[in-house]
Amino acid sequence: MGIYILGMHRSGTSAYTRTVGRMVGYEEPEAEIKSTNQKGQWENVPLRHANEDLLRAAGSDWSAPGEELEAVLADTLADPVKRDRHAALLRRLGPEPWVWKDPRTCLTVSLWLSLSQSPAHIATVVRHPLEVAHSLSSRNGFPVLYGVALWERYNRTLIEGINGRRALFTSFHSLITTPTQVIDLTRAWIRESGYELTSDDVSDQVDGSLRHSAESDDPDDLARAGLSPAQIDLYLRMLELDGTVVDVASADLLRHEETPTTAALLDTRRQLLAPQVAWGVVKRRMRWARYPRAATARMARRISNARS
């Protein structure tokens, strides 16, 4: 397997993935550039669609993941056809060392890591929950505390999904303020992973202007901003791992149950999105957008057969 870059939306994973990709000489074969990230998001489109399909099958959306997703992932692994289809998508990333990032993978990583017996190399990027929430508020219009709830669900599920596996931890703060140190740490980690390094200068991949606000890490300030004890504790424990490579122990990082209001907020949004999610399932099944020629050919055959 290759290198997974895992982190919540708006956490700097695109910049870090570009950095790692340049280090190992990997070019994302099926990526796209969006208006929200002109340098490219390094999100493999077919794999992102697969993650979206998994979420829809659970009646979920990237912005409102539900607990039913765990059952969908288990069903996918248990079904040989579904399992093989998802394994084939991973192979489309190309030969090792490939580098893959999609924030949705925080929610589905347990599936992808189960598709191969080869060791996976995992790097995790954590950003201050309020900075993530403010960024989501600007981009998507979410209330700040909803963004914090989403941050909690993504990071809890991520930690549970990589429990027992070795991972590098870095922070958005370090990536922006001390990029040279992060690059040196990452180079050492890649060497230990058994991959060769290119001689490329990757310092231009990190743009300090990506950070538009800096929030306090003081627990009292976090509490005054409305974060729960569980959210504060999770953030600070992940932040303590910044700049380290460790065997992930979910019991050490997840000392509290998920904040009760997190499930309530996400479930409310899921109910509001239900018609949109259902229509998304229909569209994906039709496959017109992804496979227009194949879909047209199938329709032509059906019309021809009906006439005959």
C-alpha positions as CSV (number, residue, x, y, z in Angstrom):
1,M,0.0,0.0,0.0
2,G,1.0,3.6,-0.2
3,I,0.7,6.7,2.0
4,Y,-2.6,7.9,3.5
5,I,-2.9,11.6,4.4
6,L,-5.7,11.8,6.9
7,G,-7.3,14.9,8.4
8,M,-10.6,16.8,8.7
9,H,-11.7,19.2,6.0
10,R,-9.9,22.6,6.0
11,S,-7.0,21.2,8.0
12,G,-4.2,21.7,5.4
13,T,-4.2,18.2,4.1
14,S,-4.0,19.4,0.5
15,A,-0.8,21.3,1.1
16,Y,0.7,18.5,3.1
17,T,-0.2,15.9,0.5
18,R,1.4,17.9,-2.3
19,T,4.5,18.1,-0.2
20,V,4.6,14.4,0.5
21,G,3.8,13.6,-3.2
22,R,6.7,15.8,-4.4
23,M,9.0,14.1,-1.9
24,V,8.3,10.6,-3.3
25,G,7.9,11.7,-6.9
26,Y,4.2,10.9,-7.1
27,E,1.7,12.7,-9.4
28,E,-1.9,12.2,-8.7
29,P,-3.4,10.7,-11.9
30,E,-7.0,11.6,-11.5
31,A,-7.1,14.7,-9.4
32,E,-9.0,18.0,-10.0
33,I,-8.5,21.6,-9.1
34,K,-11.4,23.5,-7.5
35,S,-12.0,27.2,-6.9
36,T,-11.5,26.6,-3.2
37,N,-8.0,25.3,-3.8
38,Q,-6.2,26.5,-6.9
39,K,-3.1,24.4,-6.2
40,G,-5.1,21.3,-6.4
41,Q,-6.8,19.2,-3.7
42,W,-5.0,15.9,-4.5
43,E,-8.3,14.1,-4.1
44,N,-8.5,11.1,-6.5
45,V,-11.9,11.6,-8.1
46,P,-13.0,7.9,-8.4
47,L,-12.0,7.2,-4.8
48,R,-13.7,10.4,-3.6
49,H,-16.9,9.2,-5.4
50,A,-16.5,5.8,-3.7
51,N,-16.4,7.5,-0.3
52,E,-19.4,9.6,-1.2
53,D,-21.3,6.4,-2.3
54,L,-20.5,4.8,1.1
55,L,-21.8,7.8,2.9
56,R,-25.0,7.9,0.8
57,A,-25.6,4.2,1.4
58,A,-25.6,5.1,5.1
59,G,-28.1,7.9,4.5
60,S,-25.2,10.3,5.2
61,D,-23.3,13.2,3.6
62,W,-19.8,14.5,4.2
63,S,-21.3,17.3,6.3
64,A,-23.5,15.0,8.3
65,P,-22.0,11.5,8.8
66,G,-24.2,9.0,10.6
67,E,-23.5,6.1,12.9
68,E,-25.0,3.7,10.3
69,L,-21.9,4.1,8.2
70,E,-20.1,1.5,10.4
71,A,-22.6,-1.1,9.3
72,V,-22.2,-0.1,5.6
73,L,-18.5,-0.5,5.8
74,A,-18.8,-3.9,7.4
75,D,-21.3,-5.0,4.7
76,T,-18.9,-3.8,2.0
77,L,-16.0,-5.8,3.4
78,A,-18.2,-8.9,3.8
79,D,-19.5,-8.8,0.2
80,P,-16.8,-10.2,-2.1
81,V,-18.0,-8.2,-5.1
82,K,-18.1,-4.9,-3.3
83,R,-14.8,-5.7,-1.6
84,D,-13.1,-6.4,-5.0
85,R,-14.6,-3.3,-6.6
86,H,-13.1,-1.1,-3.8
87,A,-9.8,-2.8,-3.9
88,A,-9.7,-2.2,-7.7
89,L,-10.2,1.5,-7.1
90,L,-7.2,1.6,-4.8
91,R,-5.1,-0.1,-7.4
92,R,-5.9,2.8,-9.8
93,L,-3.7,5.0,-7.7
94,G,-0.8,3.3,-9.4
95,P,2.4,1.6,-8.1
96,E,3.8,2.5,-4.7
97,P,4.6,4.9,-3.4
98,W,1.2,6.5,-4.1
99,V,-0.2,9.3,-1.9
100,W,-3.9,9.6,-1.3
101,K,-5.9,12.3,0.6
102,D,-9.6,12.7,1.0
103,P,-11.0,14.1,4.2
104,R,-13.9,11.7,3.9
105,T,-11.5,8.9,4.4
106,C,-11.4,9.9,8.1
107,L,-14.8,8.3,8.2
108,T,-14.1,5.3,6.0
109,V,-10.5,4.5,6.7
110,S,-11.3,1.2,8.4
111,L,-12.6,-0.2,5.1
112,W,-9.6,0.9,2.9
113,L,-7.0,-0.3,5.4
114,S,-8.7,-3.7,5.4
115,L,-8.4,-4.2,1.6
116,S,-4.7,-5.2,1.6
117,Q,-2.3,-7.1,3.8
118,S,0.5,-4.7,3.0
119,P,1.4,-2.2,5.7
120,A,-0.1,1.2,5.2
121,H,1.8,4.4,5.9
122,I,-0.4,6.9,7.7
123,A,0.1,10.6,8.3
124,T,-2.4,12.6,10.3
125,V,-2.9,16.4,10.2
126,V,-4.8,18.0,13.0
127,R,-6.0,21.6,13.1
128,H,-7.6,23.7,15.8
129,P,-11.3,22.9,15.9
130,L,-12.3,26.5,15.9
131,E,-10.1,27.4,13.0
132,V,-11.7,24.5,11.1
133,A,-15.2,25.6,12.1
134,H,-14.6,29.2,11.1
135,S,-13.2,28.1,7.7
136,L,-16.3,25.9,7.2
137,S,-18.5,28.8,8.2
138,S,-16.9,30.9,5.5
139,R,-17.0,28.3,2.8
140,N,-20.3,26.4,3.6
141,G,-22.2,28.7,5.9
142,F,-22.2,26.3,8.9
143,P,-22.6,27.7,12.4
144,V,-19.3,27.6,14.3
145,L,-20.4,25.0,16.9
146,Y,-21.8,22.8,14.1
147,G,-18.3,22.9,12.5
148,V,-16.8,21.9,15.8
149,A,-19.2,19.0,16.1
150,L,-18.2,17.8,12.6
151,W,-14.6,18.2,13.6
152,E,-15.2,15.9,16.6
153,R,-17.0,13.2,14.6
154,Y,-14.3,13.1,11.9
155,N,-11.4,13.0,14.3
156,R,-13.0,10.4,16.7
157,T,-13.8,8.1,13.7
158,L,-10.2,8.6,12.3
159,I,-8.6,7.6,15.6
160,E,-10.9,4.6,15.9
161,G,-10.1,3.6,12.3
162,I,-6.3,3.7,12.8
163,N,-6.2,2.2,16.3
164,G,-3.2,0.0,16.7
165,R,-1.4,1.3,13.6
166,R,1.7,3.4,13.4
167,A,1.1,7.0,12.2
168,L,2.9,10.3,11.9
169,F,1.1,13.2,13.5
170,T,1.6,16.8,12.5
171,S,-0.5,19.9,13.0
172,F,-1.7,22.7,10.7
173,H,0.0,25.1,13.1
174,S,3.4,23.5,12.7
175,L,2.9,23.1,8.9
176,I,2.3,26.9,8.6
177,T,4.7,28.2,11.2
178,T,7.6,25.7,11.1
179,P,7.4,24.1,7.7
180,T,11.1,23.2,7.6
181,Q,10.8,21.1,10.7
182,V,7.7,19.4,9.4
183,I,9.5,18.7,6.1
184,D,12.5,17.2,7.8
185,L,10.4,15.0,10.1
186,T,8.4,13.8,7.0
187,R,11.5,13.0,5.1
188,A,12.8,10.9,8.0
189,W,9.5,9.2,8.3
190,I,9.4,8.4,4.5
191,R,12.9,6.9,4.7
192,E,11.8,4.7,7.6
193,S,8.8,3.6,5.5
194,G,11.2,2.2,2.9
195,Y,10.5,4.7,0.1
196,E,13.1,6.6,-1.8
197,L,13.1,10.4,-1.7
198,T,13.4,12.8,-4.7
199,S,15.7,15.8,-4.5
200,D,12.9,18.2,-5.2
201,D,12.6,21.4,-3.2
202,V,9.2,21.1,-1.6
203,S,9.3,24.3,0.5
204,D,7.1,26.1,-2.0
205,Q,4.2,23.7,-1.4
206,V,3.2,25.3,1.9
207,D,1.6,28.8,1.8
208,G,1.5,30.7,5.1
209,S,-1.4,32.8,3.8
210,L,-3.6,29.7,4.1
211,R,-4.1,30.6,7.8
212,H,-6.5,33.4,8.2
213,S,-6.9,33.2,12.0
214,A,-5.1,31.7,15.0
215,E,-7.0,30.4,18.0
216,S,-5.9,29.9,21.5
217,D,-5.1,26.4,22.8
218,D,-5.8,27.4,26.4
219,P,-8.5,25.0,27.8
220,D,-10.4,27.9,29.5
221,D,-10.5,29.8,26.2
222,L,-11.8,26.7,24.4
223,A,-14.5,26.2,27.0
224,R,-15.6,29.8,26.8
225,A,-15.9,29.4,23.0
226,G,-18.4,26.6,23.6
227,L,-16.3,23.5,23.2
228,S,-17.2,20.5,25.4
229,P,-14.8,18.8,27.7
230,A,-14.6,15.9,25.2
231,Q,-13.8,18.1,22.3
232,I,-11.2,20.0,24.3
233,D,-9.5,16.8,25.5
234,L,-9.4,15.2,22.1
235,Y,-7.9,18.2,20.5
236,L,-5.2,18.7,23.2
237,R,-4.3,15.0,23.2
238,M,-3.9,15.0,19.4
239,L,-1.9,18.2,19.6
240,E,0.5,16.5,22.1
241,L,1.4,14.0,19.4
242,D,2.4,16.8,16.9
243,G,5.8,16.0,15.5
244,T,5.9,12.3,16.5
245,V,5.4,8.9,15.0
246,V,3.5,6.6,17.3
247,D,1.5,3.5,17.6
248,V,-2.0,4.9,17.8
249,A,-3.9,3.9,21.0
250,S,-7.5,5.0,20.8
251,A,-8.0,4.4,24.5
252,D,-5.4,7.1,25.3
253,L,-6.8,9.6,22.8
254,L,-10.6,9.1,23.3
255,R,-10.9,9.4,27.1
256,H,-14.5,10.8,26.8
257,E,-17.6,9.7,25.1
258,E,-18.6,11.8,22.1
259,T,-20.3,15.1,23.0
260,P,-24.1,14.3,23.1
261,T,-25.0,17.4,21.1
262,T,-22.7,16.3,18.3
263,A,-24.9,13.3,17.3
264,A,-28.0,15.5,17.7
265,L,-26.6,18.3,15.5
266,L,-25.4,15.8,12.8
267,D,-28.7,13.8,12.8
268,T,-30.7,17.0,12.4
269,R,-28.8,18.0,9.3
270,R,-29.0,14.4,8.0
271,Q,-32.8,14.6,8.2
272,L,-32.8,17.9,6.3
273,L,-30.5,16.5,3.7
274,A,-32.4,13.2,3.3
275,P,-34.1,14.1,0.0
276,Q,-30.9,15.4,-1.5
277,V,-29.0,12.2,-0.3
278,A,-31.6,10.0,-1.8
279,W,-31.5,11.8,-5.1
280,G,-27.7,11.5,-5.0
281,V,-28.0,7.7,-4.8
282,V,-30.3,7.6,-7.8
283,K,-27.9,9.7,-9.8
284,R,-25.0,7.6,-8.9
285,R,-26.8,4.5,-10.0
286,M,-27.7,6.0,-13.3
287,R,-23.9,6.7,-13.9
288,W,-24.7,9.3,-16.5
289,A,-22.2,11.8,-15.3
290,R,-19.3,9.4,-14.8
291,Y,-19.9,7.0,-17.8
292,P,-21.9,9.0,-20.4
293,R,-20.9,6.9,-23.4
294,A,-21.5,3.6,-21.6
295,A,-24.9,4.8,-20.3
296,T,-25.9,6.0,-23.8
297,A,-24.9,2.7,-25.3
298,R,-26.9,0.8,-22.8
299,M,-29.9,3.0,-23.4
300,A,-29.6,2.5,-27.1
301,R,-29.5,-1.2,-26.7
302,R,-32.6,-1.2,-24.5
303,I,-34.5,0.9,-27.1
304,S,-33.4,-1.4,-29.9
305,N,-34.4,-4.5,-28.0
306,A,-37.8,-3.0,-27.1
307,R,-38.5,-2.2,-30.8
308,S,-37.5,-5.7,-31.9
